[in-house]
């Protein structure tokens, strides 16, 4: 008759997946779970080459490309369009049309004026500054701003500056505009004046 008590002892020693037969001690037996850890490649030597290949693969490249478009470039291409102060805004409009016709998205372009505001900016500001500046954040259309507010404008791949007055404003705005341009800076104005304002880096 002592045989039945021996049977549970044998069952205890067996490597059963149901670790609940003992008094709760089976927890150490199910710990061979380090299988996923080995996949992380800390222990196995073959897995070590795998993780470096996986690290570059994740999606960081995708988020990096948009910021590159919106952030200012260290050395954007400079295009100078000679124009008198009273014709700088018209020249900027023509440059904008050419850019859009060449395939540039409207949301990639920022237009700054150093003198009189662009009519669009004046119109939109009549509805309040909050709604006006909110349109910049949507990045859906060309954004027109007064160069006096250049510190508030966000970087875009293309920045067009119409030097249509405001010597002090232009002197401060042009270097900042260059830092906001990701790929191309177009300046419409007097070449000698623009070159002097931008400095030898032109």
PALO-941814 format. One record per residue (C-alpha): x negated, y, z. Coordinates in Angstrom, 3 decimals. Each point is the difference from the previous one (the first is absolute). Layout:
! residues N
@c1 X, c2 Y, c3 Z
...
END
This chain:
! residues 202
@c1 0.000, c2 0.000, c3 0.000
@c1 -2.925, c2 2.466, c3 0.441
@c1 -0.304, c2 0.088, c3 -3.770
@c1 2.587, c2 2.809, c3 -0.551
@c1 -1.948, c2 2.571, c3 2.098
@c1 -3.151, c2 -0.759, c3 -1.979
@c1 1.738, c2 0.814, c3 -3.283
@c1 0.477, c2 3.716, c3 0.842
@c1 -3.685, c2 0.195, c3 0.914
@c1 -1.005, c2 -1.289, c3 -3.438
@c1 2.421, c2 2.455, c3 -1.624
@c1 -1.691, c2 2.787, c3 1.984
@c1 -3.436, c2 -0.850, c3 -1.292
@c1 1.204, c2 -0.181, c3 -3.611
@c1 -0.524, c2 3.074, c3 -2.155
@c1 3.635, c2 0.735, c3 -0.529
@c1 1.007, c2 3.298, c3 -1.590
@c1 2.748, c2 0.240, c3 2.594
@c1 -2.229, c2 1.309, c3 2.762
@c1 3.005, c2 0.307, c3 2.314
@c1 -0.206, c2 -3.605, c3 1.410
@c1 -2.634, c2 0.916, c3 2.603
@c1 0.597, c2 2.484, c3 2.785
@c1 -0.663, c2 2.894, c3 -2.380
@c1 -3.705, c2 -0.721, c3 -0.470
@c1 0.358, c2 -0.678, c3 -3.737
@c1 -0.686, c2 3.659, c3 -0.794
@c1 -3.727, c2 -0.700, c3 -0.554
@c1 0.724, c2 -2.690, c3 -2.595
@c1 2.055, c2 2.225, c3 -2.399
@c1 -2.792, c2 2.620, c3 -0.064
@c1 -1.574, c2 -1.397, c3 -3.162
@c1 1.879, c2 2.962, c3 -1.495
@c1 -3.335, c2 1.710, c3 -0.827
@c1 0.691, c2 -1.057, c3 -3.568
@c1 1.125, c2 3.532, c3 -0.913
@c1 -3.008, c2 1.419, c3 1.804
@c1 -2.297, c2 -2.090, c3 -2.173
@c1 1.799, c2 1.455, c3 -3.003
@c1 -1.042, c2 3.390, c3 1.341
@c1 -3.490, c2 -1.330, c3 -0.653
@c1 -1.665, c2 0.512, c3 3.365
@c1 -1.276, c2 -3.557, c3 0.395
@c1 -0.065, c2 -1.801, c3 -3.384
@c1 -2.856, c2 0.962, c3 -2.254
@c1 1.960, c2 -0.526, c3 -3.215
@c1 2.700, c2 2.385, c3 1.140
@c1 -2.493, c2 2.846, c3 0.557
@c1 -0.359, c2 0.827, c3 -3.687
@c1 3.792, c2 0.008, c3 -0.357
@c1 0.756, c2 2.908, c3 2.398
@c1 -2.307, c2 2.508, c3 -1.651
@c1 1.773, c2 -0.668, c3 -3.283
@c1 3.368, c2 0.516, c3 1.687
@c1 -0.972, c2 3.249, c3 1.713
@c1 -0.420, c2 2.016, c3 -3.204
@c1 3.127, c2 -1.585, c3 -1.485
@c1 2.537, c2 1.594, c3 2.426
@c1 2.045, c2 2.957, c3 -1.116
@c1 -2.230, c2 2.909, c3 1.138
@c1 -0.858, c2 0.832, c3 -3.626
@c1 3.629, c2 0.855, c3 -0.696
@c1 0.265, c2 2.598, c3 2.777
@c1 -3.385, c2 1.397, c3 -0.885
@c1 0.986, c2 0.951, c3 -3.559
@c1 2.878, c2 2.332, c3 0.917
@c1 -2.048, c2 1.956, c3 2.465
@c1 -2.676, c2 0.410, c3 -2.636
@c1 2.540, c2 1.631, c3 -2.251
@c1 1.306, c2 2.342, c3 2.655
@c1 -3.202, c2 0.832, c3 1.763
@c1 -2.328, c2 2.705, c3 -1.154
@c1 -3.054, c2 -0.962, c3 -1.989
@c1 -3.547, c2 1.049, c3 0.793
@c1 -0.766, c2 0.817, c3 -3.620
@c1 3.124, c2 0.437, c3 -2.140
@c1 -0.354, c2 0.914, c3 -3.639
@c1 0.305, c2 3.762, c3 -0.479
@c1 1.772, c2 1.548, c3 -2.968
@c1 -0.072, c2 3.765, c3 -0.336
@c1 2.595, c2 1.678, c3 -2.201
@c1 -0.867, c2 3.658, c3 -0.701
@c1 2.960, c2 2.265, c3 0.663
@c1 0.594, c2 3.543, c3 1.278
@c1 1.687, c2 0.376, c3 3.359
@c1 3.338, c2 0.860, c3 -1.588
@c1 -0.210, c2 -3.041, c3 -2.294
@c1 -1.375, c2 -2.544, c3 2.472
@c1 3.425, c2 -1.326, c3 0.966
@c1 0.972, c2 -0.559, c3 -3.639
@c1 -3.309, c2 -1.775, c3 -0.591
@c1 0.665, c2 -2.211, c3 3.021
@c1 3.441, c2 -0.866, c3 -1.373
@c1 -1.532, c2 -0.988, c3 -3.340
@c1 -2.630, c2 -2.122, c3 1.740
@c1 2.739, c2 -1.692, c3 2.005
@c1 2.006, c2 -0.787, c3 -3.132
@c1 -3.074, c2 -1.516, c3 -1.658
@c1 -0.712, c2 -2.162, c3 3.039
@c1 3.568, c2 -1.283, c3 0.166
@c1 0.027, c2 -0.651, c3 -3.752
@c1 -3.239, c2 -1.965, c3 0.351
@c1 1.657, c2 -2.370, c3 2.476
@c1 -0.645, c2 1.544, c3 3.382
@c1 2.800, c2 -0.574, c3 2.495
@c1 1.571, c2 3.239, c3 1.325
@c1 -0.614, c2 -1.203, c3 3.558
@c1 -3.741, c2 -0.013, c3 -0.657
@c1 -0.202, c2 3.747, c3 -0.631
@c1 -0.265, c2 2.946, c3 2.375
@c1 0.151, c2 3.575, c3 -1.350
@c1 -1.338, c2 2.880, c3 2.087
@c1 0.325, c2 3.724, c3 -0.679
@c1 -2.330, c2 2.532, c3 1.603
@c1 2.238, c2 3.007, c3 -0.704
@c1 3.722, c2 0.064, c3 -0.698
@c1 1.804, c2 -3.239, c3 0.851
@c1 1.146, c2 -2.337, c3 -2.724
@c1 3.755, c2 0.521, c3 -0.625
@c1 0.752, c2 -3.578, c3 1.064
@c1 -1.729, c2 0.483, c3 3.359
@c1 1.785, c2 3.301, c3 0.579
@c1 3.350, c2 -1.610, c3 -0.813
@c1 -0.550, c2 -3.051, c3 2.235
@c1 -1.229, c2 2.122, c3 2.899
@c1 3.325, c2 1.843, c3 -0.088
@c1 1.537, c2 -3.190, c3 1.469
@c1 -2.428, c2 -0.021, c3 2.913
@c1 -3.544, c2 -1.126, c3 0.605
@c1 0.991, c2 -3.364, c3 1.457
@c1 1.723, c2 -1.214, c3 -3.163
@c1 -2.699, c2 1.599, c3 -2.165
@c1 -2.899, c2 -1.810, c3 1.683
@c1 1.995, c2 -3.224, c3 0.214
@c1 -0.086, c2 -0.156, c3 -3.795
@c1 -3.781, c2 -0.192, c3 0.139
@c1 0.177, c2 -3.179, c3 2.063
@c1 2.284, c2 -1.781, c3 -2.459
@c1 -2.752, c2 0.139, c3 -2.669
@c1 2.668, c2 -0.310, c3 -2.684
@c1 -0.562, c2 3.226, c3 -1.916
@c1 -2.525, c2 2.750, c3 -0.646
@c1 -0.441, c2 2.075, c3 3.133
@c1 -0.545, c2 3.757, c3 -0.319
@c1 -1.496, c2 1.880, c3 2.929
@c1 -1.479, c2 3.343, c3 0.917
@c1 -3.786, c2 -0.282, c3 0.347
@c1 0.319, c2 1.913, c3 3.262
@c1 1.529, c2 -3.221, c3 1.376
@c1 -2.736, c2 -2.211, c3 -1.450
@c1 -0.752, c2 -1.457, c3 3.430
@c1 3.494, c2 -1.509, c3 0.092
@c1 -0.055, c2 -1.631, c3 -3.403
@c1 -0.724, c2 -3.696, c3 -0.326
@c1 -2.632, c2 -1.338, c3 -2.358
@c1 1.060, c2 -1.189, c3 -3.436
@c1 -1.917, c2 -1.490, c3 -2.921
@c1 0.365, c2 3.225, c3 -2.022
@c1 -0.042, c2 3.542, c3 1.350
@c1 0.657, c2 3.006, c3 -2.258
@c1 -0.862, c2 3.454, c3 1.309
@c1 1.335, c2 3.136, c3 -1.660
@c1 -2.287, c2 2.859, c3 1.046
@c1 2.673, c2 2.643, c3 -0.554
@c1 -1.125, c2 2.473, c3 2.657
@c1 -0.913, c2 0.086, c3 3.652
@c1 -3.802, c2 0.147, c3 0.020
@c1 -0.261, c2 -0.898, c3 3.682
@c1 2.506, c2 -2.834, c3 -0.348
@c1 -1.764, c2 -1.366, c3 -3.077
@c1 -3.390, c2 0.103, c3 1.712
@c1 1.326, c2 -2.122, c3 2.842
@c1 2.332, c2 -2.217, c3 -2.001
@c1 -2.244, c2 -1.148, c3 -2.857
@c1 -2.479, c2 -2.002, c3 2.096
@c1 2.891, c2 -1.575, c3 1.929
@c1 1.824, c2 -0.748, c3 -3.252
@c1 -3.077, c2 -1.817, c3 -1.246
@c1 0.003, c2 -2.139, c3 3.152
@c1 3.695, c2 -0.813, c3 -0.553
@c1 -0.500, c2 -1.141, c3 -3.606
@c1 -0.512, c2 -3.740, c3 -0.238
@c1 -1.001, c2 -0.206, c3 -3.666
@c1 0.463, c2 3.334, c3 -1.786
@c1 -0.026, c2 3.666, c3 0.953
@c1 1.336, c2 2.404, c3 -2.635
@c1 -0.618, c2 3.700, c3 0.646
@c1 1.669, c2 2.631, c3 -2.162
@c1 -1.609, c2 3.413, c3 0.358
@c1 -2.980, c2 2.166, c3 -0.790
@c1 -2.981, c2 -2.371, c3 -0.510
@c1 -2.586, c2 2.245, c3 1.633
@c1 2.189, c2 0.645, c3 3.005
@c1 0.900, c2 -3.661, c3 0.392
@c1 -3.625, c2 -1.096, c3 -0.287
@c1 -1.025, c2 2.504, c3 2.655
@c1 2.774, c2 -1.127, c3 2.325
@c1 -0.706, c2 -3.698, c3 -0.384
@c1 -3.752, c2 0.433, c3 0.218
@c1 -2.830, c2 -1.829, c3 -1.679
@c1 1.770, c2 -3.346, c3 0.265
@c1 2.141, c2 0.862, c3 -3.027
END
